[in-house]
């Protein structure tokens, strides 16, 4: 079962594909996003990709069950602390970045302890930004999900998201991921 209220930070190729994939699986999930590009925000709402779009993370995150950081890794590292502080206790924060050890370390250091962080890396991608986003991008792909001390329930929620979109989950640690 997908979470009922999902947040996505970044509506480029991966963030918009994630939103489109969630919509295809369960259109009743409420999707809210942050995206710095005004044109992409407007298009995402007009296209029905998300229910609401904001310029940056803010109080609108206070009711999200799961939030996915879909930005470049350097931005993910900068966002972990501030975004986790905006989430309700028990929500889960995750990402789609390609490097895991540093992101997990930053999450341990800067993340709100009420909000577990579970690193994830869809090992597929492509090009094209928002315009290249596809609902089926996860189908048949593999997503590394890095537990690294996160509560089992949080890891299960992140794994279930990716599996619901058609991906196979490869459990690992951040160190195992980065070494591979």
C-alpha positions in Angstrom: 0.0 0.0 0.0 1.3 3.4 -0.9 1.4 6.2 1.6 -1.6 8.5 1.2 0.3 11.8 1.4 3.7 11.9 -0.4 6.1 14.8 -0.9 8.6 15.1 -3.7 11.4 17.6 -3.7 12.6 18.2 -7.2 10.5 17.6 -10.4 13.2 16.8 -12.8 13.5 13.4 -14.6 13.4 11.2 -11.5 11.0 13.3 -9.3 8.5 13.8 -12.1 8.8 10.1 -13.1 8.2 9.1 -9.5 5.1 11.3 -9.3 3.8 10.0 -12.6 4.5 6.4 -11.5 2.6 6.9 -8.2 -0.3 8.5 -10.1 -0.4 5.5 -12.4 -0.5 3.0 -9.5 -2.9 4.9 -7.3 -4.4 8.3 -8.4 -5.8 8.9 -4.9 -2.4 9.5 -3.4 -2.0 13.2 -2.6 1.2 14.4 -4.2 2.8 17.7 -3.2 6.1 18.9 -4.6 8.8 21.5 -4.3 10.4 22.7 -7.5 12.4 25.8 -8.0 11.5 26.3 -11.7 8.1 28.1 -11.9 7.3 26.8 -15.3 7.8 23.2 -14.2 5.7 23.8 -11.1 2.9 25.2 -13.2 3.1 22.4 -15.8 3.2 19.6 -13.1 -0.1 20.9 -11.6 -1.7 21.5 -15.0 -0.6 18.0 -16.2 -2.0 16.4 -13.0 1.4 15.1 -12.1 1.1 16.6 -8.6 -1.8 18.1 -6.6 0.2 21.1 -5.5 3.6 22.5 -6.2 5.7 24.9 -4.1 8.9 26.8 -4.8 10.7 25.3 -1.8 10.1 22.9 1.1 8.0 24.5 3.8 5.0 24.1 6.2 3.2 22.1 3.5 5.4 19.2 4.5 3.8 18.9 7.9 1.3 16.3 6.9 3.4 14.1 4.6 3.9 10.5 5.4 6.9 10.0 3.1 9.1 12.5 1.4 11.5 11.8 -1.5 14.5 14.1 -2.2 14.9 14.0 -6.0 17.7 16.5 -6.5 21.4 16.3 -7.2 23.4 14.7 -4.3 24.9 18.0 -3.1 21.4 19.4 -2.8 20.2 16.3 -1.0 22.9 16.7 1.6 21.8 20.4 2.1 18.1 19.5 2.3 18.1 16.5 4.7 18.3 18.6 7.9 15.8 21.3 7.0 13.3 19.0 5.3 13.3 16.4 8.1 12.6 19.2 10.6 9.4 20.1 8.7 8.0 16.6 8.7 5.8 15.1 11.4 7.2 12.5 13.8 7.0 9.1 12.2 7.2 10.3 8.6 10.0 8.8 6.5 12.5 10.8 4.5 14.3 9.1 1.5 16.1 10.1 -1.6 17.1 8.9 -5.1 20.7 10.0 -5.2 23.5 8.0 -6.7 26.0 8.3 -3.8 24.9 6.9 -0.4 27.6 6.9 2.3 27.9 10.7 2.5 24.2 11.3 2.3 23.5 8.7 5.1 26.3 10.3 7.2 24.7 13.8 6.7 21.3 12.4 7.6 22.7 10.9 10.8 24.4 14.2 11.7 21.8 16.7 10.5 18.5 14.9 10.3 15.7 15.2 12.8 15.8 12.1 15.0 11.9 11.9 14.9 12.1 11.2 11.1 14.1 8.2 9.9 16.1 8.6 6.7 16.4 5.6 4.3 18.8 6.1 1.5 17.7 4.7 -1.9 19.1 4.7 -5.4 17.1 3.8 -8.5 19.8 2.3 -10.7 18.3 3.6 -13.8 17.7 7.1 -15.1 18.0 8.8 -18.4 17.9 12.3 -19.7 15.3 15.0 -20.3 14.3 16.6 -17.0 10.6 17.0 -16.5 9.9 16.5 -20.2 11.6 13.1 -20.1 9.6 11.8 -17.1 7.7 8.6 -17.6 5.3 6.7 -15.3 6.9 3.4 -16.2 10.5 4.4 -15.4 10.6 2.1 -12.3 9.1 -1.0 -14.1 11.7 -3.7 -14.3 14.4 -1.6 -12.7 16.4 -2.2 -9.5 16.5 0.2 -6.5 19.2 -0.1 -3.9 17.6 0.5 -0.5 20.2 1.2 2.3 19.0 0.4 5.8 22.0 1.6 7.7 20.4 1.5 11.1 17.0 3.0 10.0 14.0 1.3 11.7 12.8 -1.8 9.9 9.4 -0.2 9.4 10.9 2.8 7.6 13.0 0.6 5.4 9.9 -1.5 4.6 7.9 1.6 3.6 10.6 2.8 1.2 11.0 -0.6 -0.3 7.2 -0.9 -0.7 7.1 2.4 -2.6 9.6 1.2 -5.1 8.1 -2.3 -5.4 4.6 -0.8 -6.0 6.1 1.1 -9.0 7.5 -2.2 -10.5 11.1 -2.2 -9.3 13.0 -4.9 -7.6 14.6 -3.8 -4.3 18.2 -4.7 -3.6 18.7 -4.3 0.2 22.3 -3.2 1.1 24.3 -0.8 3.3 25.4 2.6 2.0 29.0 1.3 2.0 28.1 -1.8 0.0 26.2 0.4 -2.5 29.1 2.8 -3.0 31.6 0.0 -3.2 29.6 -1.7 -6.0 
